[in-house]
Amino acid sequence: MSGASGVLRLQDVAERAGVSIATASRSLAGRSGVSDTVAARVRTVAEELGYVANVHARSLAGGPTTSIGLVVHEIGDPYFAEIASGVMRVGSQKGLTVQVCHTGRDPHEELTQIRSLIAHRVGGIIIAGSGFVDPGMQAEAKRDLSAFRTLGGRVSVIGRHHLGVDAVLPDNVGGGRSIVEHILSLGHRELAFVTGSRQLTTVADRLAGAAQALQAHGTGLDDLPVLEAAFTREGGKEATHRLMDEHPRTTAILALNDDMAIGVLSALRSRGVRVPEDVSVTGFDDIDVAEDLAPSLTTVRLPMVEMGEIALSLALLEPSSRPRRRTTGHELVVRGSTEGLGA
């Protein structure tokens, strides 16, 4: 079924899937103009035949690639922008170009972007941001990345994933514990959390740390409001309006990333709620703008630029028989958005 050289061709995939070569190409690259059903059929055939792996093998045979793929959840989120700057800094030092892809925290889109990067013959892939609590949500990505690595591709991730590759692990549990301990130390007991989906490992880990701190004070997450929304600024606004309508006695709101915290501050301001006099607010990550907000944001600092640098450095190392892990610390940064009750 292959050409005279014995190398599998795109034409072979197209013929097996019953589509044109152009349709097969668009499907594998994740481009528009192909129905989801047809694109899925083409990808399935390509996977069965090993076509994506062959594409990468041919690129390696032609010489080393100078391109790296970076997959992020939200390209407009400053958290990912800072990680990307770290990746690009190391990439520039090594003479590499970096292609950035956006998934919107959708595991299906993540898989599409991974396959597109492989089809475009990148030499390595870095996945930045949370994995998913359910390993099945990344099972197909794990298979594709395993085949990619077998043929010489390099992979690393930032955050807790179930992909079996080198990883940079931010201290989300420790940070969650620290920020709750800070709020409790100020005397707050009517606290609430606004967060992204609990399907994300980042959210699960930060809440796990929060639960540890709460348990030490004789309470638990189940005793407090935990409102899920989009892990974005708009999500923070929406969750805060719901929270204040349903739990008006709340004295502290803990957003599980800074982008949501900015939305919290905006929503409270629109309702005439003073921060921190009426309600204290915290974030997580310590993005660049956190210090310049009014009031400045109490948050947990993660070394995001450094995380990006480490992730690419890991991907450039010689393959290891076991996944390598690099953990980061965290720092509680207390600013103007929190104060003690009655202060």
C-alpha positions in Angstrom: 0.0 0.0 0.0 3.0 2.3 0.1 5.1 3.7 -2.6 8.1 2.1 -4.3 10.3 3.3 -1.4 8.2 1.4 1.1 7.4 4.7 2.9 3.8 5.3 3.8 2.4 8.3 1.9 -0.4 10.7 2.6 -2.1 9.3 -0.5 -2.2 5.9 1.3 -4.1 7.4 4.2 -6.5 9.3 1.9 -7.3 6.1 0.0 -7.9 4.0 3.1 -10.1 6.8 4.5 -12.0 7.3 1.2 -11.2 11.0 1.0 -9.0 13.3 -1.2 -5.4 14.0 -0.4 -6.3 17.6 0.3 -9.0 16.5 2.8 -6.6 14.1 4.5 -4.0 16.8 4.8 -6.5 19.3 6.3 -7.8 16.7 8.7 -4.3 15.7 10.0 -3.2 19.4 10.4 -6.4 20.3 12.3 -7.4 22.9 9.7 -11.0 24.1 9.0 -13.0 23.0 6.0 -13.5 19.3 7.1 -16.4 17.9 9.1 -15.6 16.5 12.6 -16.7 13.1 11.5 -14.5 13.0 8.4 -11.5 14.5 10.3 -11.9 11.9 13.0 -12.0 9.0 10.5 -8.8 10.3 8.8 -7.0 10.6 12.1 -8.1 7.1 13.1 -6.8 5.7 9.8 -3.5 7.6 10.1 -3.1 6.3 13.6 -3.8 2.7 12.5 -1.3 3.0 9.7 1.3 4.9 11.7 1.3 7.8 9.3 2.0 10.6 11.8 4.9 8.7 13.1 6.3 8.2 9.6 6.0 11.9 8.9 8.2 12.6 12.0 10.6 9.8 11.1 11.2 11.3 7.6 11.8 14.7 9.1 14.4 13.3 11.4 16.1 11.5 8.5 16.4 14.8 6.8 18.3 16.4 9.7 17.6 17.9 13.1 14.5 20.1 13.4 14.8 23.6 14.9 11.2 23.9 15.9 9.5 23.3 19.3 5.7 23.3 19.9 4.3 24.9 23.1 0.7 23.9 23.9 -1.1 26.3 26.4 -4.6 26.4 27.7 -5.3 30.1 27.4 -3.0 32.2 25.2 -4.4 35.5 26.7 -3.8 34.4 30.3 -0.7 36.1 31.8 0.3 32.9 33.6 0.9 31.2 30.2 2.5 34.3 28.7 5.1 34.2 31.5 5.7 30.5 31.0 6.0 31.1 27.2 8.6 33.8 27.8 10.7 31.3 29.7 10.4 28.7 26.9 11.3 31.3 24.3 14.3 32.5 26.2 15.9 29.1 26.3 14.7 28.5 22.7 16.5 31.6 21.6 19.7 30.6 23.3 19.5 27.2 21.6 18.6 28.6 18.1 15.1 27.1 18.2 11.8 28.6 17.1 8.7 28.1 19.2 5.2 27.5 17.8 2.5 28.3 20.4 -0.9 26.5 20.3 -4.1 27.3 22.3 -6.5 24.6 23.6 -9.0 26.5 25.8 -8.7 23.7 28.3 -10.5 21.3 26.0 -8.8 17.8 25.9 -10.1 17.2 22.3 -8.5 20.5 21.1 -5.4 19.6 23.0 -5.2 16.3 21.0 -5.8 18.2 17.8 -3.0 20.6 18.5 -0.6 17.9 19.5 -1.3 16.0 16.2 -0.9 19.2 14.2 2.5 19.9 15.8 3.7 16.4 15.0 2.4 16.7 11.5 4.4 19.9 11.1 7.5 18.1 12.2 8.4 19.8 15.4 11.3 18.2 17.3 9.7 18.6 20.7 6.4 19.4 22.4 5.9 21.2 25.7 2.4 21.1 27.2 2.0 23.9 29.8 -0.8 24.0 32.3 -3.0 21.5 34.0 -3.7 18.0 33.1 -7.0 16.3 33.8 -8.0 14.3 36.9 -9.4 11.5 34.7 -6.5 9.8 32.9 -8.8 8.8 30.1 -9.2 12.4 29.0 -5.6 12.3 27.8 -5.3 8.6 26.8 -5.1 9.3 23.1 -2.6 12.1 23.6 -0.5 9.8 25.6 -0.5 7.2 22.8 0.4 9.8 20.1 3.2 11.3 22.3 4.6 7.9 23.1 4.9 7.2 19.3 6.4 10.6 18.8 9.0 10.0 21.5 9.8 6.5 20.1 10.9 8.1 16.9 13.1 10.8 18.5 10.6 13.5 19.5 11.0 15.1 22.9 8.2 15.9 25.3 7.8 17.7 28.6 4.9 19.1 30.6 4.3 21.7 33.2 1.7 20.6 35.8 0.4 17.2 36.8 -0.4 15.1 33.9 -1.0 11.4 33.2 1.3 11.3 30.1 4.4 9.5 31.5 6.8 12.2 30.4 9.3 14.6 32.0 7.5 17.2 34.1 7.9 20.5 36.0 5.6 20.3 39.0 4.5 23.7 40.6 3.8 23.5 44.3 0.0 23.8 44.0 -0.8 21.8 47.1 1.6 23.8 49.3 0.4 27.1 47.8 -3.2 26.2 48.4 -2.4 25.4 52.0 -0.4 28.6 52.6 -3.1 31.0 51.2 -5.8 29.4 53.3 -3.7 29.5 56.4 -3.1 33.3 55.8 -6.8 34.0 55.5 -7.7 32.0 58.6 -4.9 33.7 60.5 -6.7 37.0 59.8 -9.8 35.7 61.6 -11.9 35.0 58.5 -14.3 32.1 58.8 -17.0 33.0 56.2 -14.7 32.3 53.3 -15.4 31.0 49.8 -13.5 29.7 46.7 -14.0 30.6 43.1 -12.2 28.2 40.8 -12.0 26.5 37.4 -13.3 23.0 36.8 -12.3 20.4 39.3 -11.5 18.2 36.4 -8.2 20.1 36.1 -5.4 18.6 38.2 -4.2 22.2 39.1 -7.6 22.9 40.6 -7.7 19.6 42.4 -4.2 20.1 43.9 -4.8 23.7 45.0 -8.1 22.6 46.7 -6.3 19.7 48.3 -3.9 22.1 49.9 -6.7 24.3 51.0 -8.5 21.3 52.5 -5.4 20.5 54.6 -5.3 24.0 56.1 -9.1 23.9 56.8 -8.9 20.5 58.4 -6.2 21.8 60.8 -8.8 24.4 61.9 -11.6 21.9 62.4 -13.5 22.5 59.2 -13.5 21.3 55.5 -14.2 22.3 52.0 -17.7 20.7 52.1 -18.6 23.3 54.8 -17.8 26.2 52.4 -19.0 27.5 49.1 -16.8 26.4 46.2 -18.0 27.9 42.9 -16.8 26.6 39.6 -16.6 28.8 36.5 -14.3 29.4 33.6 -10.7 29.6 34.9 -10.6 33.2 33.5 -11.3 36.8 34.4 -14.8 36.5 33.1 -15.3 33.3 35.1 -14.1 35.2 38.2 -16.7 37.9 37.6 -19.6 35.5 37.0 -18.7 33.3 40.0 -18.4 36.4 42.3 -21.9 37.7 41.4 -23.4 34.2 42.1 -21.5 34.0 45.3 -22.5 37.4 46.7 -26.2 36.7 45.8 -26.2 33.3 47.4 -23.7 33.9 50.3 -23.8 37.6 51.2 -22.1 37.0 54.5 -18.8 36.0 52.8 -15.8 38.0 54.2 -13.0 36.4 52.1 -12.9 35.1 48.5 -10.1 32.9 47.4 -9.7 32.7 43.7 -7.5 29.8 42.5 -5.7 31.8 39.9 -4.9 35.5 39.5 -6.9 35.9 36.3 -10.0 34.9 38.2 -9.0 37.1 41.1 -8.9 40.2 38.8 -12.5 39.3 37.8 -13.5 39.0 41.5 -12.1 42.5 42.2 -14.0 43.9 39.2 -17.3 42.3 40.2 -17.0 43.4 43.8 -16.2 47.0 42.7 -19.3 47.0 40.5 -21.4 46.0 43.5 -19.9 48.7 45.8 -18.1 46.1 47.9 -14.9 47.4 49.4 -11.7 45.4 49.3 -10.3 44.6 51.8 -12.6 46.5 54.2 -15.7 44.4 53.4 -14.2 41.4 51.7 -10.6 40.2 51.4 -9.5 38.7 48.1 -6.7 36.4 47.2 -5.3 35.0 44.0 -2.7 32.4 42.9 0.3 32.6 40.6 1.5 36.2 41.1 1.4 37.4 37.5 3.2 40.6 36.7 0.1 42.8 37.1 -0.9 41.5 40.5 1.2 44.1 42.3 -0.2 47.0 40.2 -3.9 46.3 40.9 -5.9 48.5 43.2 -5.7 47.2 45.8 -2.6 45.1 45.1 -3.3 41.4 45.2 -2.4 39.0 47.9 -1.4 35.8 46.1 0.9 32.7 45.9 4.0 33.3 43.8 5.1 30.5 41.4 8.3 30.9 39.3 6.5 30.8 36.0 9.3 32.1 33.7 11.6 29.6 35.4 9.1 26.8 34.9 9.1 27.5 31.2 12.9 27.5 31.1 13.1 24.2 33.0 10.4 22.6 30.8 12.4 23.2 27.6 15.7 22.3 29.2 14.2 18.9 30.2 12.9 18.4 26.7 16.4 19.0 25.3 18.1 16.4 27.6 18.9 12.9 26.3 15.9 10.6 26.8 15.6 8.9 30.2 14.3 5.4 31.0 12.0 7.0 33.6 10.2 10.3 33.6 12.2 13.1 35.3 10.5 15.4 37.8 11.4 19.0 38.7 9.5 20.5 41.6 9.1 24.2 42.3 8.6 26.0 45.6 6.0 28.7 46.2 5.9 32.0 48.1 3.0 33.6 49.9 2.9 37.3 48.9 0.8 39.4 51.2 -0.4 42.7 49.7 -3.3 45.1 50.1 -6.3 42.9 49.1 -6.4 41.1 52.5 -6.8 42.4 56.0 -8.0 41.0 59.4 -11.6 41.2 60.4 -12.3 44.4 62.3 -9.0 45.9 61.2 
